[in-house]
């Protein structure tokens, strides 16, 4: 499956996320590089977010924060 990426600002506008929540998403994705490799791609002021990884992080963020077992990341689940 091909990853779906959007510019950070586009994600905020498309889903109605505030700056603080978007910062939490980026930080959360970066805290789990083994699960979300290349979820955030940055070059200077430009940032791209992998949407499927973002949805997965939102779904499992509480479990990931406490180290609970979660099913493996499957991009297909979020591309329907």
ZALUMSE-435213 format. One line per field, with one value per atom (N, C-alpha, C, O): residue in three letters; x, y, z. Coordinates in steps of 0.1 Angstrom, whole numbers, plus 5000, padded with zeros to 4 digits. Example, Ala and Ser with C-alpha at 12.3 -4.5 7.8 and 13.67 -1.06 7.14 Angstrom:
2
res	[ALA, ALA, ALA, ALA, SER, SER, SER, SER]
px	[5132, 5123, 5132, 5142, 5128, 5137, 5129, 5134]
py	[4943, 4955, 4967, 4967, 4978, 4989, 5000, 5011]
pz	[5078, 5078, 5078, 5085, 5071, 5071, 5079, 5080]
//
This chain:
80
res	[UNK, UNK, UNK, UNK, UNK, UNK, UNK, UNK, UNK, UNK, UNK, UNK, UNK, UNK, UNK, UNK, UNK, UNK, UNK, UNK, UNK, UNK, UNK, UNK, UNK, UNK, UNK, UNK, UNK, UNK, UNK, UNK, UNK, UNK, UNK, UNK, UNK, UNK, UNK, UNK, UNK, UNK, UNK, UNK, UNK, UNK, UNK, UNK, UNK, UNK, UNK, UNK, UNK, UNK, UNK, UNK, UNK, UNK, UNK, UNK, UNK, UNK, UNK, UNK, UNK, UNK, UNK, UNK, UNK, UNK, UNK, UNK, UNK, UNK, UNK, UNK, UNK, UNK, UNK, UNK, UNK, UNK, UNK, UNK, UNK, UNK, UNK, UNK, UNK, UNK, UNK, UNK, UNK, UNK, UNK, UNK, UNK, UNK, UNK, UNK, UNK, UNK, UNK, UNK, UNK, UNK, UNK, UNK, UNK, UNK, UNK, UNK, UNK, UNK, UNK, UNK, UNK, UNK, UNK, UNK, UNK, UNK, UNK, UNK, UNK, UNK, UNK, UNK, UNK, UNK, UNK, UNK, UNK, UNK, UNK, UNK, UNK, UNK, UNK, UNK, UNK, UNK, UNK, UNK, UNK, UNK, UNK, UNK, UNK, UNK, UNK, UNK, UNK, UNK, UNK, UNK, UNK, UNK, UNK, UNK, UNK, UNK, UNK, UNK, UNK, UNK, UNK, UNK, UNK, UNK, UNK, UNK, UNK, UNK, UNK, UNK, UNK, UNK, UNK, UNK, UNK, UNK, UNK, UNK, UNK, UNK, UNK, UNK, UNK, UNK, UNK, UNK, UNK, UNK, UNK, UNK, UNK, UNK, UNK, UNK, UNK, UNK, UNK, UNK, UNK, UNK, UNK, UNK, UNK, UNK, UNK, UNK, UNK, UNK, UNK, UNK, UNK, UNK, UNK, UNK, UNK, UNK, UNK, UNK, UNK, UNK, UNK, UNK, UNK, UNK, UNK, UNK, UNK, UNK, UNK, UNK, UNK, UNK, UNK, UNK, UNK, UNK, UNK, UNK, UNK, UNK, UNK, UNK, UNK, UNK, UNK, UNK, UNK, UNK, UNK, UNK, UNK, UNK, UNK, UNK, UNK, UNK, UNK, UNK, UNK, UNK, UNK, UNK, UNK, UNK, UNK, UNK, UNK, UNK, UNK, UNK, UNK, UNK, UNK, UNK, UNK, UNK, UNK, UNK, UNK, UNK, UNK, UNK, UNK, UNK, UNK, UNK, UNK, UNK, UNK, UNK, UNK, UNK, UNK, UNK, UNK, UNK, UNK, UNK, UNK, UNK, UNK, UNK, UNK, UNK, UNK, UNK, UNK, UNK, UNK, UNK, UNK, UNK, UNK, UNK]
px	[5008, 5000, 5009, 5019, 5004, 5012, 5007, 4996, 5017, 5014, 5007, 5010, 4998, 4991, 4997, 4996, 5003, 5010, 5003, 4999, 5003, 4997, 5007, 5013, 5006, 5014, 5007, 4995, 5015, 5010, 4998, 4988, 5000, 4989, 4977, 4966, 4978, 4967, 4959, 4947, 4967, 4961, 4952, 4941, 4958, 4951, 4938, 4928, 4939, 4927, 4916, 4904, 4921, 4912, 4904, 4893, 4911, 4905, 4901, 4895, 4904, 4900, 4908, 4904, 4921, 4930, 4936, 4939, 4937, 4944, 4959, 4964, 4967, 4981, 4986, 4996, 4981, 4985, 4983, 4992, 4971, 4969, 4978, 4983, 4981, 4990, 5004, 5011, 5008, 5021, 5021, 5032, 5010, 5010, 5011, 5017, 5004, 5005, 5019, 5024, 5026, 5039, 5048, 5057, 5047, 5056, 5053, 5062, 5040, 5036, 5042, 5046, 5041, 5046, 5061, 5067, 5068, 5082, 5087, 5099, 5079, 5082, 5082, 5087, 5076, 5075, 5081, 5073, 5094, 5100, 5099, 5099, 5099, 5099, 5085, 5084, 5075, 5061, 5058, 5051, 5063, 5059, 5072, 5075, 5079, 5091, 5087, 5078, 5094, 5092, 5077, 5072, 5071, 5057, 5057, 5047, 5068, 5069, 5082, 5093, 5080, 5091, 5093, 5083, 5104, 5106, 5118, 5128, 5116, 5127, 5125, 5116, 5133, 5131, 5118, 5115, 5110, 5097, 5086, 5074, 5089, 5079, 5079, 5089, 5067, 5065, 5054, 5043, 5056, 5046, 5043, 5052, 5030, 5025, 5019, 5011, 5022, 5017, 5003, 5002, 4992, 4979, 4975, 4969, 4978, 4975, 4982, 4976, 4994, 5002, 4996, 4995, 4991, 4985, 4972, 4970, 4964, 4951, 4954, 4947, 4964, 4968, 4972, 4968, 4981, 4985, 4974, 4973, 4964, 4953, 4945, 4940, 4943, 4935, 4942, 4935, 4955, 4962, 4971, 4979, 4970, 4980, 4980, 4991, 4968, 4968, 4975, 4983, 4973, 4979, 4994, 5002, 4998, 5012, 5020, 5031, 5013, 5019, 5022, 5032, 5014, 5016, 5023, 5026, 5027, 5034, 5026, 5031, 5013, 5004, 5006, 5011, 5002, 5003, 4992, 4980, 4996, 4987, 4990, 5001, 4979, 4982, 4991, 4993, 4998, 5008, 5001, 4989, 5008, 5003, 5000, 5009, 4988, 4984, 4978, 4967, 4986, 4981, 4968, 4960, 4966, 4953, 4941, 4931, 4941, 4929, 4925, 4913, 4934, 4930, 4928, 4925, 4931, 4929, 4916, 4915, 4907, 4894, 4885, 4873]
py	[4988, 5000, 5012, 5013, 5023, 5035, 5044, 5046, 5050, 5059, 5071, 5077, 5076, 5089, 5100, 5099, 5109, 5120, 5133, 5136, 5142, 5155, 5165, 5161, 5177, 5188, 5190, 5189, 5193, 5195, 5205, 5202, 5216, 5226, 5221, 5224, 5213, 5207, 5197, 5197, 5189, 5180, 5188, 5184, 5199, 5207, 5212, 5212, 5217, 5223, 5212, 5214, 5201, 5191, 5184, 5181, 5182, 5175, 5185, 5180, 5197, 5207, 5206, 5209, 5201, 5200, 5214, 5222, 5216, 5228, 5226, 5214, 5236, 5236, 5227, 5219, 5227, 5219, 5204, 5196, 5201, 5187, 5182, 5170, 5190, 5186, 5184, 5175, 5192, 5191, 5177, 5170, 5174, 5161, 5149, 5139, 5150, 5140, 5138, 5126, 5148, 5148, 5142, 5133, 5146, 5141, 5127, 5119, 5123, 5109, 5100, 5089, 5104, 5096, 5094, 5083, 5105, 5104, 5096, 5092, 5095, 5087, 5072, 5064, 5068, 5053, 5051, 5047, 5053, 5052, 5038, 5035, 5028, 5014, 5010, 5002, 5017, 5014, 5024, 5020, 5036, 5046, 5052, 5064, 5044, 5049, 5059, 5057, 5070, 5081, 5086, 5090, 5086, 5091, 5106, 5112, 5113, 5127, 5130, 5126, 5137, 5140, 5155, 5162, 5160, 5174, 5179, 5172, 5191, 5198, 5213, 5219, 5218, 5232, 5234, 5228, 5243, 5246, 5237, 5238, 5229, 5220, 5206, 5200, 5202, 5189, 5182, 5187, 5169, 5160, 5149, 5144, 5146, 5136, 5124, 5126, 5112, 5100, 5098, 5096, 5100, 5099, 5086, 5086, 5075, 5062, 5060, 5055, 5064, 5063, 5072, 5069, 5084, 5093, 5088, 5088, 5082, 5076, 5064, 5063, 5056, 5045, 5050, 5045, 5061, 5067, 5072, 5070, 5079, 5084, 5073, 5074, 5062, 5051, 5044, 5040, 5042, 5034, 5043, 5037, 5056, 5064, 5061, 5061, 5059, 5056, 5043, 5042, 5033, 5020, 5021, 5015, 5028, 5030, 5038, 5034, 5048, 5055, 5047, 5050, 5037, 5029, 5016, 5008, 5014, 5002, 4989, 4978, 4991, 4979, 4973, 4980, 4961, 4954, 4959, 4960, 4962, 4967, 4958, 4953, 4956, 4949, 4956, 4968, 4949, 4955, 4966, 4964, 4976, 4986, 4980, 4973, 4982, 4977, 4988, 4992, 4993, 5005, 5003, 5012, 4990, 4987, 4990, 4994, 4989, 4992, 5006, 5009, 5015, 5029, 5035, 5047, 5026, 5031, 5027, 5028, 5023, 5019, 5031, 5029]
pz	[5000, 5000, 5000, 5006, 4993, 4992, 5004, 5006, 5011, 5022, 5017, 5007, 5025, 5022, 5031, 5043, 5024, 5032, 5029, 5017, 5039, 5037, 5045, 5054, 5040, 5047, 5061, 5062, 5071, 5084, 5085, 5091, 5078, 5078, 5072, 5076, 5061, 5054, 5063, 5063, 5071, 5081, 5091, 5094, 5096, 5106, 5101, 5107, 5088, 5082, 5079, 5081, 5073, 5069, 5080, 5079, 5092, 5103, 5114, 5124, 5113, 5123, 5136, 5147, 5135, 5146, 5150, 5141, 5163, 5167, 5167, 5166, 5169, 5169, 5180, 5177, 5192, 5203, 5200, 5203, 5195, 5192, 5181, 5181, 5171, 5160, 5166, 5161, 5175, 5181, 5189, 5189, 5195, 5203, 5193, 5196, 5182, 5172, 5167, 5167, 5163, 5158, 5169, 5166, 5181, 5192, 5194, 5196, 5194, 5197, 5186, 5189, 5173, 5162, 5163, 5161, 5167, 5168, 5181, 5181, 5191, 5202, 5200, 5208, 5188, 5185, 5171, 5162, 5169, 5156, 5150, 5138, 5160, 5155, 5149, 5140, 5154, 5149, 5137, 5128, 5138, 5128, 5122, 5123, 5114, 5108, 5097, 5089, 5096, 5086, 5086, 5076, 5098, 5099, 5097, 5092, 5101, 5100, 5092, 5096, 5081, 5072, 5073, 5069, 5077, 5078, 5069, 5068, 5064, 5057, 5059, 5053, 5068, 5072, 5078, 5088, 5073, 5079, 5073, 5077, 5063, 5057, 5064, 5066, 5067, 5074, 5067, 5063, 5065, 5059, 5069, 5076, 5071, 5080, 5073, 5063, 5077, 5071, 5078, 5090, 5070, 5076, 5083, 5093, 5076, 5082, 5096, 5105, 5096, 5109, 5119, 5131, 5115, 5124, 5130, 5142, 5121, 5126, 5136, 5146, 5133, 5142, 5155, 5166, 5155, 5168, 5176, 5188, 5169, 5176, 5183, 5194, 5175, 5180, 5192, 5202, 5192, 5202, 5211, 5218, 5211, 5218, 5233, 5239, 5239, 5254, 5257, 5267, 5249, 5251, 5249, 5256, 5238, 5235, 5247, 5250, 5252, 5263, 5275, 5283, 5278, 5290, 5287, 5296, 5274, 5271, 5269, 5270, 5268, 5267, 5253, 5244, 5252, 5239, 5229, 5233, 5217, 5207, 5194, 5192, 5186, 5173, 5164, 5165, 5156, 5147, 5138, 5134, 5134, 5125, 5111, 5105, 5106, 5093, 5085, 5087, 5076, 5068, 5061, 5059, 5056, 5049, 5057, 5051, 5070, 5078, 5077, 5079, 5074, 5074, 5060, 5058, 5050, 5036, 5029, 5017, 5037, 5032, 5030, 5025]
//
